[in-house]
Amino acid sequence: MPPAATPPHGPAAPVAGARPGVPAPARRDHGQAGPPGSAGAGRARDLAAPDAAEAPAGAGGDGGTLLDRVGRWAPAATPFGIFRLAPLTPGDNLTLLTTWMNDPAVAAFWELAGPPATTAAHVHAQLSGDGRSVPCLGLLDGRPMSYWELYRADLDPLARHYPARPHDTGVHLLLGGAADRGRGLGTALLRAVTCLVLAHRPRCARVVAEPDVRNVPSVAAFRRAGFHLDAEIDLPDKRAALMVRRRTTPTEPAPARR
């Protein structure tokens, strides 16, 4: 989501950004970026109240009890290198993410093109929330090359539009550089992140996503990563393909569907 600045998480360009945790974030296409590369955000939505039995994670956290502390998750091996999620913090530099958001292929679905303040507003809304949404930088062999949002789908407005189950976990993805799109990287990373979610979130039985139905490359990438199209649903800002990956084994990717 590239000029580099000083990266907060690993060797390379910085970034910051994501969606809200309590106030709502702007969210668009939650899938992959435009052509094969991103998944977006959308218009601001109010978030559902968290489960009373679960303690809030606090501002700027990594998901805490709500998302089982994403910042502590181990790296994952992929055919393209070692990948890890680095939760963003309020002090992260937004230059790289802002550049990504202004790429036409990304902006078409995330709708966050504009100055750094636009990206900052999207990110800080999440970081100041209760931890039900965690914005992350994706590092491949230490290189910042993607942006992710992991969120509690069962505590999100999305839950009003499909039969959500406790601890359903949602994922949004955007590949920042054009060179990383269209070569299977998005599919490989989706498999890796889905396996991380299922391995580290024992109460989560399903990982879900809702890319815009018009984002054909994104829907295809989710299918290849083991998700299936559960339904098409009408959200306030788009018609979405509800993609679902059910738990098979905690640490192995499901077979790709063609």
Disulfide bonds with the S-S distance in Angstrom:
none
